[in-house]
């Protein structure tokens, strides 16, 4: 079975059961509080934290607070319509990384 967007019924990918993101800064900028809390909760146990800290983006965004800084840049009820505007704002604050 091949993967991809059409593997799950409508509303499940990027909806009811999953959150797809291309870069961690976009997740922190766009996704709702429940998803951010879930990521941080799942990453909290020491065994997982130790593995995730080997990746610069995970270490800086989840554990060192860069994700909170990105989140604070945006009003969650009034996000820019285009992803490029979100990216540009994050980049202008020197918080972008992949």
C-alpha positions as CSV (number, residue, x, y, z in Angstrom):
1,X,0.0,0.0,0.0
2,X,1.4,3.4,-1.0
3,X,1.3,6.4,1.4
4,X,0.2,9.9,0.6
5,X,-2.5,12.4,1.2
6,X,-5.3,10.2,-0.2
7,X,-4.4,7.2,1.9
8,X,-6.8,8.3,4.7
9,X,-10.4,9.4,4.2
10,X,-11.1,13.2,4.0
11,X,-10.7,15.0,7.3
12,X,-8.2,12.6,8.9
13,X,-4.8,13.9,7.5
14,X,-4.3,17.4,8.7
15,X,-7.5,17.0,10.6
16,X,-9.0,14.6,13.1
17,X,-6.0,12.3,13.8
18,X,-2.9,13.8,12.4
19,X,-0.9,17.0,11.9
20,X,1.3,17.3,8.9
21,X,4.0,20.0,8.9
22,X,7.0,20.7,6.7
23,X,9.0,22.5,9.3
24,X,8.8,22.9,13.1
25,X,8.5,26.7,13.0
26,X,5.4,26.3,10.9
27,X,3.9,23.9,13.4
28,X,4.5,26.3,16.3
29,X,3.2,29.3,14.2
30,X,0.0,27.7,12.8
31,X,-1.3,24.7,14.7
32,X,-3.7,24.9,17.6
33,X,-2.6,24.8,21.3
34,X,-3.7,21.1,21.7
35,X,-1.1,20.0,19.0
36,X,1.7,22.1,20.5
37,X,0.9,20.7,24.0
38,X,0.8,17.2,22.6
39,X,4.2,17.5,20.9
40,X,5.8,18.9,24.1
41,X,4.1,16.2,26.3
42,X,5.2,13.4,24.0
43,X,8.8,14.8,23.9
44,X,9.0,15.2,27.7
45,X,10.0,11.7,28.9
46,X,13.8,11.5,29.4
47,X,14.3,8.6,27.0
48,X,12.5,10.4,24.2
49,X,14.0,13.8,25.1
50,X,17.5,12.4,24.9
51,X,16.9,11.1,21.4
52,X,15.2,14.3,20.2
53,X,17.9,16.6,21.6
54,X,20.3,15.2,19.0
55,X,18.4,17.2,16.4
56,X,19.0,20.9,16.5
57,X,15.5,22.0,15.5
58,X,13.8,19.7,18.1
59,X,16.3,20.8,20.8
60,X,15.9,24.6,20.1
61,X,12.1,24.7,19.5
62,X,10.8,22.2,22.0
63,X,13.3,22.3,24.8
64,X,14.9,25.7,24.6
65,X,11.8,27.8,24.0
66,X,12.3,28.9,20.4
67,X,8.9,27.4,19.6
68,X,7.2,29.7,22.2
69,X,8.9,32.7,20.7
70,X,7.6,31.8,17.3
71,X,4.1,31.2,18.7
72,X,4.1,34.6,20.4
73,X,4.7,36.3,17.0
74,X,1.3,35.4,15.8
75,X,-2.3,35.9,16.8
76,X,-3.8,32.4,16.5
77,X,-7.2,33.9,15.6
78,X,-5.8,36.0,12.8
79,X,-3.0,34.2,11.0
80,X,-1.7,35.4,7.7
81,X,-3.5,33.7,4.8
82,X,-0.3,32.8,2.9
83,X,2.4,30.5,4.3
84,X,5.1,32.7,2.8
85,X,4.0,35.6,5.0
86,X,4.3,33.4,8.1
87,X,7.8,32.2,6.9
88,X,9.0,35.7,6.2
89,X,7.9,36.9,9.7
90,X,9.7,34.0,11.4
91,X,12.8,34.6,9.2
92,X,12.9,38.3,9.9
93,X,13.1,37.5,13.6
94,X,15.9,35.0,12.9
95,X,13.9,32.1,14.3
96,X,13.7,30.0,11.1
97,X,15.3,26.6,10.9
98,X,14.6,23.2,9.4
